[in-house]
Amino acid sequence: MDYQSPRGTQDILPEEQPYWRYVQEKAAAVAERYGYARIDTPTFEDSHLFIRTVGEETDIVSKEMYTFADRGGSDLTLRPEGTAPVCRAYLEHGMGSRPKPVKLYYLANIFRYDRPQAGRYREHHQFGFELIGEADAGADAEVIDMAWRFYSELGLTTLPVQLNSIGCPECRAEYVAALKAYYESCIDTQCQDCRVRYHKNPLRLLDCKKPDCRAAAAKAPRSTDYLCPDCKAHFEKLIAMLGAVGIPFEINNCLVRGLDYYRRTVFEIQPQEEGAQSTIGGGGRYDGLLEQLGGDSTPATGFATGIERIILNLKRQNVAVPPLPAPRFYLAWLGDSAALVAFTLAADLRREGIGLVQSLGGRSLKAQLRGASAVGAKYALILGESELETRTVILRDMSNSEQSSLPLDGLASALKNL
């Protein structure tokens, strides 16, 4: 072949579509049950939106963004995450005047130049939701509860929440100083990326996945020991609320997330079974992000999950998903004189809302019935020259081959009654 899909992308074939329909419909149903409305933002945005909010020293901005100049000279980037575009839209369209909190969800494709692996693609898809305008820990609890319920209703199990608080800018300064003091004696043994992070973004030292760096992070000072009274009270309330509704969680002192805009609550949800992709979703609080974009100081919290990773775990846990609905009827016809009548009949039945596949071309009846079986039709309608003379059609039950005759007049009503 001369052409293949670009590395890190995939074609979602018809046999995979039941998983995608299942996840996307469940996402929309759960979001709307919690009072979230859908928002869709452009596939590309001004590059500075992500540089300013995600953080210039993050891996996303420094290594993973797909950035290009358009013909007008504008610097644009394919969407590498979903929160910043939603916040930009929130400000641009004056959503701050709406009753608080404003609850929004999205289903979007995301682009990151990263090493492809199982469940991780350079173009992947996310379900995410944002709760904007509420500072109380109850907002964090609702977001975590909604994320966990979503996975649970999909049929996924063994999904404890990894939870931490990284404090606010005021109390985080003391923690960062303690973190740098701890790493000062061992930074030369860390990977090259961590040596850069030590100077530019010390919190990200805890997020490195390399074994030697993880070992050092496990012994590092804990952010929860440096929380100011307000941040501590917020975290304690969140823990109490999650416990009250039975959400399983674990305190993970190395959890910081990979985006600079987070503060206070951060969380991830990770399957526990052997061989699972480490994280399928995560989120947290980002109270300062809207202010960074020129808006008023506005509290906010949110979550996002990769659909590819969800599907990977559905398959790993052998979760059965419902098949896509098959056309109920298949229209077969024989003879040149039946061709135009069959085409017109198929159009009329579809206009009545009846799902139907019409045979195309002059194949034998046996071949057409094989086609009916292949598309999963329950009934075959057979139209030949004798049926044209009597203005009838043969109805064949594909499960037992029983046949009966139906008049063409009023056929749509008869088929609906089936």
Residue, then its C-alpha position, 0 to 999 in steps of 0.5 A: m500500500d502507498y498510504q497508511s494511517p499516520r503513526g499514533t492514529q487509528d481507523i475506528l472500524p465498524e466492528e469497534q463502533p459498538y464500544w464507542r456508541y456504548v461509552q459515548e451514550k453512557a457519558a452523555a446520559v451520566a453527565e445530563r443526569y448530574g445537570y451538565a450541558r454539552i459544549d463543543t469547542p474548535t479542534f484548534e485554538d490560539s497556541h498561547l491559550f495552552i502555553r499560558t494555562v497548561g504551562e510552558e515547562t510542561d511536557i504537553v507544551s514543550k514536547e507534545m503540541y501540534t502547532f502550526a502557522d496558518r496562511g494568515g500567520s496565526d500561531l495555532t495548535l491542535r487541541p492537546e487538552g479540553t479544559a482551557p478551550v472550555c474556559r476560553a469559551y466560558l469567558e468569550h460567551g459571557m457564561g459568568s452571568r449564568p447561575k452558578p455553578v455552570k456545568l459543561y461536558y464535552l466529547a472531543n478529539i485530543f492531539r498530543y505528539d507522544r510515544p504510541q502505546a496500548g490505549r494511547y494515541r497521538e489523536h485520541h478522544q476524551f470525555g470531560f466535564e467542568l464545574i465552574g463557579e463553586a469553591d466548596a469541597g462538595a464540587d470536587a466530591e461531585v466531580i469525583d463521584m460522577a467520574w467514578r459512577f460513570y466507570s461503574e455504570l460502564g461495568l468497569t471494576t477495581l477502580p479506586v480513586q488516587l487522591n491528593s491535595i497540592g495546596c494553594p499558591e500561598c501554602r505551596a511555596e513552603y512545600v516547594a522549598a522543602l521539596k527542593a531542599y530534599y532533592e538537592s542532595c540527590i538531583d544528580t541521580q535523577c533523569q535529565d528531565c527531572r534535573v530540568r524540572y528541579h529548576k523550573n517546575p519542582l512539583r513535576l519531580l513527583d510525577c516522573k515515571k522512571p524507576d529511579c525517579r519514582a523511588a526518590a519521589a516516594k521518600a519526598p516530603r508530602s504536600t498534605d503536611y504543608l497545607c494552610p488551614d483553609c486547604k487542609a479543611h477543604f481536603e478533610k471535607l472532601i475525604a469525609m464526603l467521598g467516604a459518606v457515598g462509598i467512593p473507594f480512594e487512596i491518598n497518593n502523596c506523589l500525585v500532582r497531575g501534569l498541568d500547571y493550572y491545578r491547585r488543591t484537589v488532584f485525583e486520578i482513577q487507575p485500574q488495579e488488575e495486572g497489565a492495565q494501563s495505569t490511568i484512565g482518567g483524572g482531574g482536579r481543581y483549577d481555581g486560578l485558570l479563568e483569571q489567567l485568561g483575563g476573567d474574574s477570579t472564579p473557582a472551578t474543578g473538572f475531570a477528563t478520561g480517554i475513551e480509547r483507554i476505557i475501551l481497552n479496559l472494557k475488553r480486558q475485563n470482558v464487559a459485554v456491550p450491546p450491539l448496534p441496532a441492525p436494519r430489521f428488513y432486507l428488500a430482495w427483488l428479482g427481474d428487471s421490471a421489479a428494480l424500479v418498484a423495489f427502489t421506490l418501495a424502499a424509499d417509501l418505507r424509509r420515509e416511514g421510519i422503517g430500517l431497511v437495506q435494499s439489495l442492489g444489482g441483479r444478484s440471485l435470490k440465494a445471494q440476496l438472502r445471504g446478504a440479508s443474513a450478513v446485515g442481521a436483518k430479521y425479515a427479508l421482503i421479496l419482490g418478483e414479477s408475480e408479486l408485481e402482478t398481485r401487488t404483494v410482497i413475500l415476507r420471509d422470517m430469516s430465523n426459521s425461513e417461514q414465509s407469508s404474503l403481504p399487500l403492498d398497500g398499507l405495507a408500512s403499517a403492517l411492518k411496523n406492527l411486526 
